[in-house]
Structures are given as C-alpha cells and as structure tokens.
C-alpha cells in the first residue's frame, strides 16, 4: 500500500517561522494554471499573481491598465494550479487608493472569486486605513515599498529608490508602520542593499526583495523574466536561468519548417 505524503501548505505563519530560523523565502510570479502547477511542483514558497500581468501577458507599458476582473481571472487560474504555495494577489491600480471601503470590497472579491490566500498593496502610511480595513475581514495583507510601479507617473522613472537620506528614512518608518498596521510580509523593490538589510533587521515580518540585495528574508522575480521569455528587459537584479526566447523561437521555426515540408505529421503521428 502506498503511503500518501501529506503536502504541508505554506501559510503566513510558515513564512514568519522561516524568517525566525533564517530560512530564505523563494517567490515567483504566475498568471495561469500551467505555470502555477510547474512552480508549485518545484517547491516554490510563494506565488505572486502580480499586476505585472499587465506587462507580460497583455503587453501594456505599465501595470496601471489591468483591471480587478482581469486580476481575479488570473488569480483563479493560479489557485487551481497550486497545492502547496501561498498565493498572493496584487490589488490593481485604482482598486484601493484613497478609498478604504473600495479596498475592502476589492480584496473580498479577490478572495471569494479566486480562492487566493492574501493580497498585496503598494504604499506606506498613505494606505493605513485600507490595510486595517482589509484585515478586519481576516484577509492577510503583504506590503510593497521602494519602487512602486503603480506610482510610476509620480516618480517619472524606474530608477533605484531611497538613495537619499530623507527618502531612506521615510522608507524605514513606513516599513515599521506596515508591520504595526498588521501586514504579514513586505516586498522591497529596487532599493540599495544596505537599506534593505537594515529594514529586514528592524522589523519582525518577512522582507522579500527584488533588486534589494541579499540581506533580506527572501527574493522575488517575474517568472517570464528569469526564464528569458522576455528579452528587452535587462535590469541589474535579473538573473536569467534560461533563454526561452531563443529556444522557443527555434522550436517554432522547426515546427513551421516540418509542416511546410510535410515532415510533420509522420506515419507514427497519425491514425
């Protein structure tokens, strides 16, 4: 009789325990069932259904155009492919800013309609009311500081954030405030490594970096970028583990060639 090995699900509490014992957290993005299933089987800790879907799935220049309905569609697909990983969904631009009641409605829709485990929001002290209101419904919230892509038109650039003293000081304060508001974890994007390390040491919740150095509690990348499916985007923090753009292109060219020459399908590939 085969013994069925129970899958230990990753929860917000598991992430907290990982930080306490110094075990790094691995997080990647997914927007569909197939990719989520592969990531989950590989043993990823957290899957982020990022609003980066706006860029890599829909071809938009920024993350701003993606809607709540579209995020719910992607989130549901990912949840169906995940058995172990904690699935976190980005609240898209316009679904929470400046209106805590709308933020709660958006978060509830995501959780009810997709079956996800948590939501992520960009910003510090300015999202206090939204974070606290969402938490009253028992929905875990992950924060996001540093480069916040939804605010790209305010910054006017994708440059490294918090290089100067006052902005660095504010970021440290905001990280502490997000912990006080009740966030279970925090993403730091594109900030100096020394500052990110300081943030991770100063708060008890897990800090996950993207372009924030090695001194944090975990790392996140956009899966399409680390697989080399995208090739125009090459920031310093990105490590390409594969070059799928090239190998997929080669496979497609071979398929086209085989179809044109009647090499495909062969006798063995037909009924």
Secondary structure by P-SEA (a helix, b strand, c coil): cbbbbbbbcccaaaaaaaaaabbbbbbbbbccaaaaaaaaaacccbbbbccccccccccccccccccaaaaaaaaaaaaaaccccbbbbbcccccccccaaaaaaaaaaaaaaccccbbbbbbcccaaaaaaaaaaacbbbbbbccccccccccccccccccccaaaaaaaaaaaaaaaaacccbbbbccccaaaaaaaaaacccbbbbcccccccccccccccccccccccccccccccccaaaaaaaaaaaaaaaaaaacccccccccc
